[in-house]
Amino acid sequence: MILKFLKHGTLLVVLTLLTIFLIDIWVKKSTQAQLYTSIEDIPKLKVGLLLGTIKHLKSGHVNLYYSYRIDAAEQLYKNGKVEYILISGDNSRTEYDEPTDMKNDLIAKGIPENKIYLDYAGFRTLDSVVRAKAIFGQDKVTVISQPFHNERAVFISKKKGMQNIGFNAKSVSSSYGWKIEVREKLARVKMILDIMVGKEPKFYGEEIKIG
């Protein structure tokens, strides 16, 4: 009985790991044509969708994922590859405001305030992507984040009938971001489940015109 249980348990673990691996490969391969690392090669679009993240780590240091995304958004705007930047992040608590932090840092880098729009209800990547179309009226945007995040965002976009592309911000080292890398594998599985059940953003709201 115990041996049979162990065999079944081992099989379940193997199948789970295989599922995670196959979904990861599927997401990567199906989005590579829509991702760009070169500022010269990326097409010009009206709006860049900057995906939010926390600015400071618990240690007090600035989060490199955050810094590199800000740099990528600045690069796109100053090279004329986007006209506006839509920042979508979490503002679920008064003391936690990803979009405003990012807005202030972009303004400090010389990007005009009237070229920046904020989405305070980007609690998840799915929310950010869907709301860019449903609330801000954009069928095609340039998603701005690290490669792994852009892959997931563009995958969601395709499943939601959008034509988004991604501009890859600088990646962090594996030693710095290994926890994020592990969590991303699981996030991709959850993403597939969300798509299968037709998961919607937590909030919608009134439409906001950009430009």
N, C-alpha and C positions, 0 to 999 in steps of 0.2 A: 504493500500500500504506500509506504513512504517512498520507495524507489519510483513508483508510478507517479506520485505527486511531484517528486523532484524532476522527473522527465518532462512532465507537463509544464512545470514552472520554468524550466530551462528553455523549452520551446516557446513559451510566451515571451520571455526576455529576448530571445533571438528574433522573433517576429516583430516585436516592438522596435528594436534597434534597426532592423531592416526597413521598417516603415519610415522611421525618422530619416534614415540615410537616403531612401528613394525620393522622399518628398523634398529633401534638401537639394538633391541633384536636379529634380524636376524644376524647382523654382529657379535655380541658377541658370540652367540651360535655356529656359523659355523666356528669359529676360535680358540676356546679354546683348542682344541687338539694339535694345533701347537704352543702354547705359553708356555714358561717356566719361572719360577722364581728361580729355583734351579740350581746352577752352576754344581752340581753333576749329575743332570738328563739330562741336555741338550746335544744332540748329538754334536759331533765335525764336523764342516764344514770348508771349505777352507777360506771363506770370511764372515766377519761381516759387515753388511750395517748399518752404524751409521747415523741416520737421523738428519739433522742439525736443529739448532734453534739459536736464538739470545743469545749472551753471557751476555750482560748487559741490565737490565731493564732501563726504563726512570729515575728511582730513582737513578741509579748508582750502585745498588746492582747487584751481580751476579745472573742470572736466575737459579733457582733451577732445572728446567727441564734440562737445559744445564749441570749443575754440575753432576746430577745423571746419565745422559747419558754417560758422560765421565767416571764416575766411573764404570758403567756397561761394557763399552768397554774395560777398563783396566782389569777388572775381567775376562772377557772372554779370552782375549789374554794371560794373565799371568797364567791362568789355562789350557792353551793348547786347548781351545775350538774353537778358530779360528786362522788361520795362518796369515791372512791379514785383515786390516780394510779399507773398502771403505767408505769415508765420503762424503755424498751427501747433499748439501745445497745450499743456495741462495748466489750468487755473482753477482747480477744484476747491482750493483752499485760499483764503485771503492772503496768507503768508507765503503762498507758493504760486509763482506766476512766470512760467517759462516764456510766453510770448513777449511780455513787457521787457524782461531781461534782454532777450535777443534784439528787440527793437532798439533799446537804448544803446546796445553795443554796435549795431549797424549804423545808427545815427552818428555815433562817435567816430566811425570809419568814413563818414562823409556821404552816406546815402540819405537823400532827402526824406523827411518824415512823411511827406504826402505821397511817397512812392511805396510806403509800407502799410500793409493791412494785417490785422490780427484776428486770428480765430482762437478764442479762448476755450473751445470745447473739443480740441484735438486730443482726447484722452488716450486714444489708441491710433495706430497707423491707419486702420480701417476708417475710423472716424475722420481723420485728417483728409484722406483721399476722397471719400464720398462727399464730405461737406464742401470740398473745393469745387465740386460740380453742382451739388444741390443748393448750396447757400451762396457761393461766390460765382456761379455761372461759368466755370471753366471746364471745357471738355478735354483740354490738353494743357498740361503744365510741365515744367521742369522740376522734378522732385530733387531736393537737396539734402543729402545725408551721406553717411558712410556706405560703401558698396553693399554690404550685407543687408542694410536697411532699405536701400534703394531697390534691391532685388525683390524684397517682400512688397514694398509699396507699388512697384510697377506690376507685379503679379496680380495684386488686388485690383489695380486699375483695369487691367485687361479683362478680368472676370466681371468688372462692373461696367464694361462697355466704354471705357475711356482710352485715350491714346497717349498717356503720359510717357515721358522719358525721364531719365535720371542723370544728374551730374554728381559724380562721386567725389565727396570730400575726402581729404587725406585719412587713411586708415591709422589706427593705433597699433602698437606692437602687441603680439600675442600675450606677452607676460603682463601687459597693462590691462588688456581687455578679455582675458580668457573666460571670465564669468559671463560676460556679455555674449561671447561666441557660443557658449553652451546653452544659454537661455534662448538665443536666436533659433537654435535647432528645434526647441520645443515650441517656440512662438510660431514657427512655420506649420507645425502640425495643427496647432489651435486655429491658425488662419484658414487652413483647408476646412476644418470643421465649421468655422464661422461662415465660410462661403457656402458650404453645403446646406446649412440650415437657414441661409438668408439673413444673417445677422445685420442689423442696422446700427447707425450711430446712436449714441445715447441721447443726443439732442439734435434737433433740426433748428427751426426758427425762421425769422424773416430773411428774405434774400438781400444780399449786399452787392452792389455793383462796384466792380473794380475799374478805375480809370474814368 
